[in-house]
Amino acid sequence: MDRILIVDDEFLIRYTLEEGLKDRGYDAYSAATVEEGLEFVRKYHPGVLLLDNLLENSVGMDEIVNFKNADEELQVIMMTAYGSVSQAVEATKRGAYDYILKPFDVDEIDMLIKRCLEQKRNRDSLVFLKGDVPQFLGVSEAAARIRHLIQVLGENLSVNVLLRGETGTGKEVVARQIHANSARKDNLMVRINCGAIPENLMESELFGYERGAFAGALKTKKGLIELADGGTVFLDEIGELPMAMQTKLLTFLDDRKFKRIGALEDTAVDVRIIAATNRNLEEAIKAGQFREDLFYRLNVMQIEIPPLRDRREDIPVLCDYYLDYYNKAFARNIEKVDPDFMRELLLYDWKGNVRELKNIFERCFLFSQGNILEKHVELAPVEREARPESGDCIYLKDLKKGPIDLEQEVAALEKRYMSEALKLSGNNLTRAAALLGVTRFSMKRKMEREDGEK
């Protein structure tokens, strides 16, 4: 649980924020004075400090450096009723993460805290990618093509890559596999969420700063790109990168050199850049929101990751993977998915893609009993075109043109349905039979009969 500290001399604000943040799942505490707040920070090291600017005996902005001295990793959010752009800039120069104006509601603070903590976790979670790396699973042609490209890119260490696809399709999985299959695998892969870092902190986060570069710079700090030297930089949500930083990133891509804020000399690094987006960058270029020259520099090699609804034959493979994954995570022994539930999973529209499938499995594992994964979620029905009335059915031949062989026509229709079910189930006979509402034995007999008549 994330620990949050509120420092404000007004009791009502302290109480409202503390209770509101607790209701939203935070471990929230409050202090009426800077002295109480500093003591708490030294002892309990909260992740985020909500600091009022105008306190009874001090100015919050002047205290940022003291809180940073108590815990350098503390993220500070300034609160004030008398804000201005110049104050916001000054607060961030002194080391604050961001600045919020009163009056505000708890939901607004909650969103700001979430962004703040995500940035902190991005930096805290830098680890060597050793051991198991998630695989891009599937039996579809698209999945096979993506795995082939991952292998090719693993052998070409410096090619920039642009990953495109809807949210939840597996862009980070592909990025991690490219890194893990390359000679860079023993160095860091650093993920930078371009939409989670405030614009006024973006340059210092990416490129770092020298000691004394600004009031809150207590010591030299390496940026995320420098920490990835020898490895890979994964720029997630690249379409959210502010225009000013797009220019700086383009300059960096020219020669892999940059200056930390306050530095006089360049720093050179050896990194591969992998960018990812769910935005239409061509449209963003036309709207003046994304630099065309940066797009071409990033788009040396492009991998388009299709949505799950366009590769439904991969759903059974992913289901098997998440069965194994959550059996280990929850110490369970669930053997299979309920056939009726599997039928719904195969026909669902999957707007959240693989991430949505994973979340559904987790929820169903929590409530399923026995050794079968049961449906414990509501899956909205997919909107499909209405079938034609039987008199206009496309499968029916015009009897006015002459007699037909009814058994032959029924057999042909049955064959079409079985072929489609096998495709959707990844050629898994049991799951295909479940889709058609027949037993595995019955479907096997039908297929054997078809083979015998050829």
VEXLO-500413 format. One record per residue (C-alpha): x, y, z; residue number from 1. Coordinates in Angstrom, 3 decimals, padded with zeros to 6 digits. Layout:
BEGIN
+----------+----------+----------+------+
!       c1 !       c2 !       c3 ! resi !
+----------+----------+----------+------+
!        X !        Y !        Z !  NUM !
...
+----------+----------+----------+------+
//
This chain:
BEGIN
+----------+----------+----------+------+
!       c1 !       c2 !       c3 ! resi !
+----------+----------+----------+------+
!  000.000 !  000.000 !  000.000 !    1 !
!  001.397 !  003.382 ! -000.986 !    2 !
!  002.162 !  005.699 !  001.954 !    3 !
!  001.109 !  009.341 !  001.566 !    4 !
!  001.855 !  012.248 !  003.938 !    5 !
! -000.175 !  015.482 !  004.048 !    6 !
!  001.381 !  018.582 !  005.628 !    7 !
! -001.146 !  021.398 !  006.079 !    8 !
! -001.953 !  023.655 !  009.026 !    9 !
! -005.713 !  023.578 !  008.328 !   10 !
! -007.385 !  020.699 !  010.181 !   11 !
! -010.331 !  020.385 !  007.802 !   12 !
! -008.059 !  019.990 !  004.750 !   13 !
! -005.874 !  017.452 !  006.550 !   14 !
! -008.888 !  015.429 !  007.673 !   15 !
! -010.671 !  015.529 !  004.297 !   16 !
! -007.572 !  014.515 !  002.326 !   17 !
! -006.486 !  011.829 !  004.766 !   18 !
! -009.901 !  010.141 !  004.885 !   19 !
! -010.474 !  010.561 !  001.145 !   20 !
! -007.125 !  008.985 !  000.250 !   21 !
! -007.666 !  006.122 !  002.694 !   22 !
! -010.987 !  005.417 !  000.958 !   23 !
! -009.029 !  005.153 ! -002.316 !   24 !
! -006.629 !  002.557 ! -000.929 !   25 !
! -003.692 !  004.705 !  000.230 !   26 !
! -001.919 !  004.486 !  003.576 !   27 !
! -002.481 !  008.184 !  004.367 !   28 !
! -001.177 !  010.257 !  007.297 !   29 !
! -001.130 !  013.964 !  008.101 !   30 !
!  000.937 !  016.508 !  010.013 !   31 !
!  000.135 !  020.094 !  011.040 !   32 !
!  003.713 !  021.428 !  010.945 !   33 !
!  006.891 !  021.039 !  008.921 !   34 !
!  008.696 !  019.683 !  011.983 !   35 !
!  006.134 !  016.880 !  012.435 !   36 !
!  006.275 !  016.155 !  008.703 !   37 !
!  010.082 !  015.945 !  008.631 !   38 !
!  010.096 !  013.568 !  011.589 !   39 !
!  007.543 !  011.337 !  009.851 !   40 !
!  009.513 !  011.338 !  006.555 !   41 !
!  012.783 !  010.371 !  008.298 !   42 !
!  011.081 !  007.544 !  010.156 !   43 !
!  008.546 !  006.105 !  007.686 !   44 !
!  009.720 !  007.274 !  004.208 !   45 !
!  006.367 !  007.900 !  002.471 !   46 !
!  006.263 !  007.820 ! -001.308 !   47 !
!  004.438 !  011.132 ! -001.796 !   48 !
!  004.200 !  014.350 !  000.232 !   49 !
!  001.267 !  016.757 ! -000.249 !   50 !
!  002.745 !  020.023 !  001.036 !   51 !
!  000.782 !  023.233 !  001.585 !   52 !
!  002.634 !  026.341 !  000.430 !   53 !
!  001.379 !  028.831 !  003.019 !   54 !
!  001.871 !  027.286 !  006.471 !   55 !
!  001.515 !  029.096 !  009.771 !   56 !
!  005.230 !  029.571 !  010.438 !   57 !
!  006.857 !  028.842 !  007.091 !   58 !
!  006.521 !  028.767 !  003.307 !   59 !
!  006.127 !  025.265 !  001.928 !   60 !
!  008.162 !  026.000 ! -001.187 !   61 !
!  011.141 !  026.926 !  000.999 !   62 !
!  010.826 !  023.595 !  002.833 !   63 !
!  011.060 !  021.349 ! -000.248 !   64 !
!  014.839 !  021.154 !  000.057 !   65 !
!  014.570 !  020.093 !  003.720 !   66 !
!  012.140 !  017.313 !  002.891 !   67 !
!  014.387 !  016.204 !  000.010 !   68 !
!  017.371 !  016.161 !  002.389 !   69 !
!  015.353 !  013.924 !  004.717 !   70 !
!  014.494 !  011.528 !  001.850 !   71 !
!  015.852 !  012.200 ! -001.631 !   72 !
!  013.343 !  009.812 ! -003.245 !   73 !
!  010.316 !  011.583 ! -001.724 !   74 !
!  007.936 !  012.954 ! -004.371 !   75 !
!  006.538 !  016.378 ! -003.403 !   76 !
!  003.251 !  017.837 ! -004.651 !   77 !
!  002.713 !  021.488 ! -003.723 !   78 !
! -000.768 !  022.711 ! -002.724 !   79 !
! -001.772 !  026.366 ! -002.703 !   80 !
! -004.747 !  028.660 ! -003.062 !   81 !
! -002.634 !  031.403 ! -004.605 !   82 !
! -000.997 !  029.835 ! -007.605 !   83 !
!  000.622 !  031.157 ! -010.710 !   84 !
!  002.663 !  029.775 ! -013.590 !   85 !
!  005.834 !  031.321 ! -012.152 !   86 !
!  005.201 !  029.664 ! -008.778 !   87 !
!  004.615 !  026.299 ! -010.468 !   88 !
!  007.910 !  026.594 ! -012.353 !   89 !
!  009.752 !  027.641 ! -009.196 !   90 !
!  008.287 !  024.718 ! -007.228 !   91 !
!  009.447 !  022.173 ! -009.809 !   92 !
!  012.868 !  023.814 ! -009.983 !   93 !
!  013.181 !  023.268 ! -006.254 !   94 !
!  012.397 !  019.590 ! -006.655 !   95 !
!  008.595 !  019.303 ! -006.533 !   96 !
!  006.946 !  016.756 ! -008.801 !   97 !
!  003.966 !  019.009 ! -009.551 !   98 !
!  001.733 !  021.781 ! -008.294 !   99 !
! -002.023 !  021.843 ! -007.637 !  100 !
! -004.339 !  024.768 ! -006.925 !  101 !
! -007.006 !  024.918 ! -004.236 !  102 !
! -009.884 !  024.288 ! -004.254 !  103 !
! -009.513 !  020.745 ! -005.591 !  104 !
! -011.323 !  017.464 ! -005.021 !  105 !
! -009.843 !  014.180 ! -003.839 !  106 !
! -010.294 !  012.581 ! -007.269 !  107 !
! -008.051 !  015.236 ! -008.789 !  108 !
! -005.397 !  014.618 ! -006.118 !  109 !
! -005.787 !  010.868 ! -006.614 !  110 !
! -005.022 !  011.153 ! -010.355 !  111 !
! -001.959 !  013.298 ! -009.651 !  112 !
! -000.668 !  010.866 ! -007.013 !  113 !
! -001.113 !  007.938 ! -009.398 !  114 !
!  000.984 !  009.663 ! -012.086 !  115 !
!  003.567 !  010.585 ! -009.484 !  116 !
!  003.846 !  007.022 ! -008.153 !  117 !
!  004.012 !  005.550 ! -011.658 !  118 !
!  007.003 !  007.724 ! -012.466 !  119 !
!  008.650 !  006.721 ! -009.180 !  120 !
!  008.044 !  003.022 ! -009.861 !  121 !
!  009.440 !  003.358 ! -013.380 !  122 !
!  012.714 !  004.504 ! -011.869 !  123 !
!  012.627 !  002.165 ! -008.865 !  124 !
!  011.870 ! -000.931 ! -010.961 !  125 !
!  014.956 ! -000.808 ! -013.188 !  126 !
!  016.161 ! -004.416 ! -013.207 !  127 !
!  018.268 ! -006.649 ! -015.413 !  128 !
!  016.043 ! -008.741 ! -017.641 !  129 !
!  017.328 ! -012.129 ! -016.640 !  130 !
!  015.423 ! -015.365 ! -016.300 !  131 !
!  011.903 ! -015.741 ! -017.642 !  132 !
!  010.680 ! -013.124 ! -020.117 !  133 !
!  007.020 ! -013.095 ! -021.244 !  134 !
!  006.577 ! -014.695 ! -024.655 !  135 !
!  004.362 ! -013.451 ! -027.468 !  136 !
!  002.022 ! -016.421 ! -027.617 !  137 !
! -000.231 ! -017.637 ! -030.394 !  138 !
! -000.684 ! -020.024 ! -033.316 !  139 !
! -001.943 ! -017.387 ! -035.756 !  140 !
!  000.054 ! -016.207 ! -038.752 !  141 !
!  000.320 ! -012.778 ! -037.112 !  142 !
!  001.860 ! -014.236 ! -033.945 !  143 !
!  004.347 ! -016.289 ! -035.977 !  144 !
!  005.317 ! -013.226 ! -038.023 !  145 !
!  005.897 ! -011.135 ! -034.888 !  146 !
!  008.095 ! -013.844 ! -033.337 !  147 !
!  010.139 ! -013.955 ! -036.545 !  148 !
!  010.648 ! -010.174 ! -036.465 !  149 !
!  011.675 ! -010.365 ! -032.807 !  150 !
!  014.362 ! -012.878 ! -033.764 !  151 !
!  015.613 ! -010.732 ! -036.656 !  152 !
!  015.764 ! -007.603 ! -034.501 !  153 !
!  017.577 ! -009.482 ! -031.761 !  154 !
!  020.428 ! -009.986 ! -034.219 !  155 !
!  020.475 ! -006.303 ! -035.250 !  156 !
!  021.430 ! -004.377 ! -032.129 !  157 !
!  021.030 ! -000.750 ! -033.180 !  158 !
!  017.882 ! -000.653 ! -035.332 !  159 !
!  015.199 !  001.630 ! -033.900 !  160 !
!  011.789 ! -000.045 ! -033.621 !  161 !
!  008.257 !  001.367 ! -033.579 !  162 !
!  005.580 ! -000.883 ! -032.064 !  163 !
!  001.986 ! -000.042 ! -032.984 !  164 !
! -001.251 ! -001.492 ! -031.724 !  165 !
! -004.243 ! -000.967 ! -029.479 !  166 !
! -003.915 ! -000.779 ! -025.705 !  167 !
! -003.343 ! -004.202 ! -024.175 !  168 !
! -002.152 ! -006.006 ! -027.319 !  169 !
!  001.288 ! -006.826 ! -025.883 !  170 !
!  003.625 ! -004.062 ! -027.069 !  171 !
!  005.728 ! -004.185 ! -023.910 !  172 !
!  005.994 ! -007.981 ! -024.183 !  173 !
!  007.384 ! -007.612 ! -027.707 !  174 !
!  009.827 ! -004.907 ! -026.568 !  175 !
!  011.094 ! -007.086 ! -023.721 !  176 !
!  011.533 ! -010.059 ! -026.039 !  177 !
!  013.530 ! -008.001 ! -028.541 !  178 !
!  015.824 ! -006.924 ! -025.710 !  179 !
!  016.085 ! -010.422 ! -024.205 !  180 !
!  016.956 ! -011.987 ! -027.583 !  181 !
!  019.759 ! -009.526 ! -028.254 !  182 !
!  023.355 ! -009.165 ! -027.088 !  183 !
!  022.097 ! -006.251 ! -024.941 !  184 !
!  020.208 ! -008.618 ! -022.642 !  185 !
!  022.737 ! -008.378 ! -019.776 !  186 !
!  022.205 ! -004.617 ! -019.556 !  187 !
!  019.126 ! -002.673 ! -018.519 !  188 !
!  015.949 ! -002.218 ! -020.486 !  189 !
!  014.437 !  001.012 ! -019.157 !  190 !
!  010.736 !  001.709 ! -019.680 !  191 !
!  009.733 !  005.366 ! -019.873 !  192 !
!  006.021 !  006.156 ! -019.956 !  193 !
!  005.956 !  009.386 ! -021.939 !  194 !
!  002.402 !  010.128 ! -020.812 !  195 !
!  003.085 !  009.806 ! -017.081 !  196 !
!  005.899 !  012.343 ! -016.610 !  197 !
!  004.962 !  016.041 ! -016.307 !  198 !
!  006.318 !  018.142 ! -019.142 !  199 !
!  008.408 !  020.303 ! -016.803 !  200 !
!  010.193 !  017.210 ! -015.426 !  201 !
!  010.598 !  015.333 ! -018.700 !  202 !
!  014.090 !  016.588 ! -019.591 !  203 !
!  015.562 !  015.904 ! -016.144 !  204 !
!  014.008 !  012.425 ! -016.042 !  205 !
!  015.303 !  011.450 ! -019.477 !  206 !
!  018.707 !  013.146 ! -019.450 !  207 !
!  019.470 !  013.823 ! -015.765 !  208 !
!  021.083 !  016.864 ! -014.179 !  209 !
!  024.260 !  018.093 ! -012.518 !  210 !
!  024.540 !  019.011 ! -008.857 !  211 !
!  023.531 !  022.631 ! -008.387 !  212 !
!  021.771 !  022.881 ! -011.752 !  213 !
!  018.712 !  024.157 ! -009.862 !  214 !
!  017.663 !  024.636 ! -006.261 !  215 !
!  016.528 !  021.050 ! -005.676 !  216 !
!  019.532 !  019.421 ! -007.408 !  217 !
!  021.387 !  018.240 ! -004.303 !  218 !
!  023.656 !  015.912 ! -006.258 !  219 !
!  024.303 !  014.783 ! -009.825 !  220 !
!  021.587 !  012.410 ! -011.030 !  221 !
!  021.709 !  010.204 ! -014.091 !  222 !
!  018.702 !  010.280 ! -016.399 !  223 !
!  016.812 !  007.168 ! -017.429 !  224 !
!  018.500 !  007.084 ! -020.851 !  225 !
!  021.961 !  007.126 ! -019.288 !  226 !
!  020.976 !  004.333 ! -016.884 !  227 !
!  020.168 !  002.186 ! -019.925 !  228 !
!  023.673 !  002.566 ! -021.439 !  229 !
!  024.513 ! -000.662 ! -023.263 !  230 !
!  020.878 ! -001.749 ! -023.157 !  231 !
!  017.470 ! -000.682 ! -024.435 !  232 !
!  015.237 !  002.352 ! -023.912 !  233 !
!  011.530 !  001.582 ! -024.259 !  234 !
!  009.585 !  004.796 ! -024.908 !  235 !
!  006.012 !  003.776 ! -024.179 !  236 !
!  003.169 !  006.065 ! -025.331 !  237 !
!  005.603 !  008.001 ! -027.553 !  238 !
!  002.656 !  009.870 ! -029.074 !  239 !
!  002.209 !  011.703 ! -025.743 !  240 !
!  005.740 !  013.168 ! -025.765 !  241 !
!  005.574 !  017.006 ! -025.646 !  242 !
!  006.770 !  018.807 ! -028.785 !  243 !
!  009.730 !  020.446 ! -026.990 !  244 !
!  011.004 !  017.035 ! -025.874 !  245 !
!  010.428 !  015.594 ! -029.349 !  246 !
!  013.019 !  018.066 ! -030.608 !  247 !
!  015.506 !  017.094 ! -027.871 !  248 !
!  014.913 !  013.383 ! -028.528 !  249 !
!  015.490 !  013.890 ! -032.257 !  250 !
!  018.806 !  015.619 ! -031.505 !  251 !
!  019.797 !  012.718 ! -029.245 !  252 !
!  018.945 !  010.139 ! -031.928 !  253 !
!  021.341 !  011.810 ! -034.370 !  254 !
!  024.496 !  010.813 ! -032.466 !  255 !
!  023.351 !  009.210 ! -029.168 !  256 !
!  024.778 !  012.160 ! -027.206 !  257 !
!  023.110 !  014.555 ! -024.764 !  258 !
!  023.858 !  017.068 ! -022.038 !  259 !
!  022.584 !  016.660 ! -018.510 !  260 !
!  020.844 !  019.814 ! -017.290 !  261 !
!  023.604 !  022.128 ! -016.068 !  262 !
!  026.403 !  020.171 ! -017.759 !  263 !
!  028.992 !  021.671 ! -020.097 !  264 !
!  030.048 !  018.470 ! -021.847 !  265 !
!  028.141 !  015.852 ! -023.800 !  266 !
!  027.505 !  012.360 ! -022.484 !  267 !
!  027.515 !  009.524 ! -025.031 !  268 !
!  025.521 !  006.320 ! -024.593 !  269 !
!  024.983 !  003.144 ! -026.595 !  270 !
!  021.272 !  002.296 ! -026.512 !  271 !
!  018.630 !  000.867 ! -028.806 !  272 !
!  015.381 !  002.838 ! -028.932 !  273 !
!  012.067 !  000.966 ! -029.013 !  274 !
!  009.006 !  003.219 ! -029.121 !  275 !
!  005.370 !  002.189 ! -028.779 !  276 !
!  002.059 !  003.904 ! -029.393 !  277 !
! -001.652 !  003.253 ! -029.740 !  278 !
! -002.133 !  006.615 ! -031.499 !  279 !
! -002.298 !  007.243 ! -035.225 !  280 !
!  000.972 !  009.140 ! -035.574 !  281 !
!  000.310 !  010.064 ! -039.198 !  282 !
! -002.830 !  011.907 ! -038.070 !  283 !
! -000.868 !  013.490 ! -035.192 !  284 !
!  001.702 !  014.744 ! -037.733 !  285 !
! -001.043 !  016.341 ! -039.845 !  286 !
! -002.453 !  017.989 ! -036.707 !  287 !
!  000.965 !  019.400 ! -035.813 !  288 !
!  001.200 !  017.269 ! -032.657 !  289 !
!  004.097 !  015.025 ! -033.687 !  290 !
!  007.282 !  015.763 ! -035.604 !  291 !
!  007.462 !  014.044 ! -038.979 !  292 !
!  011.279 !  013.790 ! -038.874 !  293 !
!  011.121 !  012.108 ! -035.459 !  294 !
!  008.544 !  009.646 ! -036.788 !  295 !
!  010.887 !  008.571 ! -039.586 !  296 !
!  013.832 !  008.239 ! -037.203 !  297 !
!  011.849 !  005.961 ! -034.894 !  298 !
!  010.103 !  004.053 ! -037.675 !  299 !
!  013.183 !  002.266 ! -039.044 !  300 !
!  011.462 ! -001.045 ! -038.308 !  301 !
!  007.743 ! -001.177 ! -037.568 !  302 !
!  005.815 ! -004.008 ! -035.933 !  303 !
!  002.023 ! -003.809 ! -036.062 !  304 !
!  000.428 ! -005.903 ! -033.313 !  305 !
! -003.137 ! -006.839 ! -034.266 !  306 !
! -006.008 ! -006.748 ! -031.744 !  307 !
! -007.015 ! -010.014 ! -030.144 !  308 !
! -010.363 ! -010.058 ! -031.965 !  309 !
! -008.419 ! -010.320 ! -035.252 !  310 !
! -006.485 ! -013.385 ! -034.106 !  311 !
! -009.098 ! -015.365 ! -032.218 !  312 !
! -007.278 ! -018.632 ! -032.863 !  313 !
! -004.707 ! -017.432 ! -030.305 !  314 !
! -007.278 ! -017.190 ! -027.493 !  315 !
! -007.089 ! -020.905 ! -026.477 !  316 !
! -003.284 ! -020.689 ! -026.298 !  317 !
! -003.483 ! -017.598 ! -024.085 !  318 !
! -006.118 ! -019.300 ! -021.924 !  319 !
! -003.784 ! -022.256 ! -021.354 !  320 !
! -000.986 ! -019.845 ! -020.431 !  321 !
! -003.101 ! -017.936 ! -017.899 !  322 !
! -004.457 ! -021.167 ! -016.432 !  323 !
! -000.883 ! -022.185 ! -015.664 !  324 !
!  000.089 ! -018.661 ! -014.563 !  325 !
! -002.714 ! -018.224 ! -012.042 !  326 !
! -002.564 ! -021.817 ! -010.823 !  327 !
!  000.977 ! -021.012 ! -009.704 !  328 !
!  000.084 ! -017.527 ! -008.417 !  329 !
! -002.904 ! -018.720 ! -006.335 !  330 !
! -001.636 ! -022.244 ! -005.553 !  331 !
! -004.658 ! -023.747 ! -007.315 !  332 !
! -005.151 ! -026.756 ! -009.563 !  333 !
! -007.765 ! -025.639 ! -012.093 !  334 !
! -007.496 ! -027.937 ! -015.106 !  335 !
! -009.648 ! -026.313 ! -017.779 !  336 !
! -012.081 ! -023.578 ! -018.717 !  337 !
! -015.803 ! -024.330 ! -018.575 !  338 !
! -016.830 ! -025.122 ! -022.207 !  339 !
! -019.706 ! -022.606 ! -022.227 !  340 !
! -017.374 ! -019.939 ! -020.825 !  341 !
! -014.751 ! -020.794 ! -023.456 !  342 !
! -017.359 ! -020.367 ! -026.172 !  343 !
! -018.067 ! -016.844 ! -024.914 !  344 !
! -014.365 ! -016.019 ! -024.706 !  345 !
! -013.875 ! -017.053 ! -028.325 !  346 !
! -016.745 ! -014.868 ! -029.519 !  347 !
! -016.160 ! -011.816 ! -027.288 !  348 !
! -014.984 ! -008.557 ! -028.899 !  349 !
! -011.918 ! -007.929 ! -026.624 !  350 !
! -011.667 ! -004.139 ! -026.692 !  351 !
! -009.033 ! -004.420 ! -023.931 !  352 !
! -007.183 ! -007.182 ! -025.810 !  353 !
! -004.805 ! -009.576 ! -024.013 !  354 !
! -004.670 ! -007.389 ! -020.902 !  355 !
! -008.445 ! -007.693 ! -020.571 !  356 !
! -008.243 ! -011.468 ! -020.965 !  357 !
! -005.631 ! -011.622 ! -018.194 !  358 !
! -007.786 ! -009.527 ! -015.854 !  359 !
! -010.832 ! -011.708 ! -016.530 !  360 !
! -008.858 ! -014.845 ! -015.705 !  361 !
! -007.628 ! -013.325 ! -012.447 !  362 !
! -011.160 ! -012.422 ! -011.336 !  363 !
! -012.541 ! -015.827 ! -012.285 !  364 !
! -009.723 ! -017.617 ! -010.416 !  365 !
! -010.719 ! -015.776 ! -007.244 !  366 !
! -014.277 ! -017.118 ! -007.290 !  367 !
! -014.113 ! -020.484 ! -009.102 !  368 !
! -014.379 ! -023.651 ! -007.025 !  369 !
! -013.149 ! -027.118 ! -007.950 !  370 !
! -010.969 ! -027.829 ! -010.983 !  371 !
! -012.944 ! -025.949 ! -013.677 !  372 !
! -012.622 ! -022.222 ! -014.348 !  373 !
! -016.156 ! -020.861 ! -014.206 !  374 !
! -017.556 ! -017.627 ! -015.582 !  375 !
! -017.704 ! -014.932 ! -012.892 !  376 !
! -017.793 ! -011.851 ! -015.131 !  377 !
! -020.323 ! -010.358 ! -017.492 !  378 !
! -019.133 ! -010.315 ! -021.085 !  379 !
! -021.088 ! -007.850 ! -023.172 !  380 !
! -022.456 ! -009.589 ! -026.263 !  381 !
! -020.730 ! -008.738 ! -029.516 !  382 !
! -022.851 ! -006.719 ! -031.892 !  383 !
! -023.170 ! -008.716 ! -035.069 !  384 !
! -025.126 ! -008.307 ! -038.250 !  385 !
! -028.541 ! -009.865 ! -038.000 !  386 !
! -028.902 ! -013.173 ! -039.798 !  387 !
! -031.194 ! -013.111 ! -042.827 !  388 !
! -034.654 ! -014.587 ! -042.519 !  389 !
! -034.744 ! -018.276 ! -043.353 !  390 !
! -036.498 ! -017.586 ! -046.635 !  391 !
! -033.580 ! -015.411 ! -047.711 !  392 !
! -030.837 ! -017.526 ! -046.148 !  393 !
! -027.689 ! -017.428 ! -048.202 !  394 !
! -027.152 ! -021.138 ! -047.546 !  395 !
! -030.418 ! -022.162 ! -049.205 !  396 !
! -030.481 ! -022.947 ! -052.868 !  397 !
! -033.400 ! -021.860 ! -054.995 !  398 !
! -035.638 ! -024.907 ! -055.146 !  399 !
! -037.451 ! -023.378 ! -058.116 !  400 !
! -034.388 ! -024.155 ! -060.208 !  401 !
! -034.658 ! -027.844 ! -059.539 !  402 !
! -034.383 ! -030.501 ! -056.848 !  403 !
! -031.361 ! -030.778 ! -054.495 !  404 !
! -029.660 ! -033.518 ! -052.494 !  405 !
! -030.689 ! -032.486 ! -048.954 !  406 !
! -028.216 ! -034.766 ! -047.168 !  407 !
! -025.370 ! -033.424 ! -049.287 !  408 !
! -026.330 ! -029.797 ! -048.608 !  409 !
! -026.624 ! -030.395 ! -044.838 !  410 !
! -023.269 ! -032.166 ! -044.811 !  411 !
! -021.646 ! -029.245 ! -046.647 !  412 !
! -023.067 ! -026.738 ! -044.155 !  413 !
! -021.923 ! -028.902 ! -041.229 !  414 !
! -018.447 ! -029.065 ! -042.717 !  415 !
! -018.275 ! -025.252 ! -042.964 !  416 !
! -019.231 ! -024.857 ! -039.323 !  417 !
! -016.690 ! -027.461 ! -038.165 !  418 !
! -013.932 ! -025.798 ! -040.194 !  419 !
! -014.704 ! -022.388 ! -038.659 !  420 !
! -014.849 ! -023.840 ! -035.112 !  421 !
! -011.467 ! -025.540 ! -035.556 !  422 !
! -009.966 ! -022.290 ! -036.797 !  423 !
! -011.302 ! -020.313 ! -033.829 !  424 !
! -010.105 ! -022.934 ! -031.334 !  425 !
! -006.606 ! -023.293 ! -032.774 !  426 !
! -007.393 ! -026.814 ! -034.027 !  427 !
! -008.248 ! -027.969 ! -030.518 !  428 !
! -010.926 ! -030.599 ! -031.045 !  429 !
! -012.410 ! -030.333 ! -027.542 !  430 !
! -012.839 ! -026.570 ! -027.734 !  431 !
! -014.166 ! -026.714 ! -031.296 !  432 !
! -016.800 ! -029.235 ! -030.197 !  433 !
! -017.771 ! -026.946 ! -027.309 !  434 !
! -018.318 ! -024.076 ! -029.754 !  435 !
! -020.680 ! -026.235 ! -031.812 !  436 !
! -022.533 ! -027.599 ! -028.785 !  437 !
! -021.613 ! -031.245 ! -029.474 !  438 !
! -019.378 ! -033.741 ! -027.711 !  439 !
! -015.754 ! -034.257 ! -028.683 !  440 !
! -016.582 ! -037.869 ! -029.615 !  441 !
! -019.454 ! -036.745 ! -031.879 !  442 !
! -017.311 ! -034.202 ! -033.687 !  443 !
! -014.468 ! -036.677 ! -034.121 !  444 !
! -016.854 ! -039.174 ! -035.691 !  445 !
! -018.194 ! -036.514 ! -038.075 !  446 !
! -014.640 ! -035.585 ! -039.121 !  447 !
! -013.694 ! -039.241 ! -039.619 !  448 !
! -016.798 ! -039.708 ! -041.763 !  449 !
! -015.818 ! -036.673 ! -043.866 !  450 !
! -012.301 ! -038.076 ! -044.314 !  451 !
! -013.673 ! -041.471 ! -045.276 !  452 !
! -015.879 ! -039.967 ! -047.994 !  453 !
! -013.010 ! -038.086 ! -049.681 !  454 !
+----------+----------+----------+------+
//
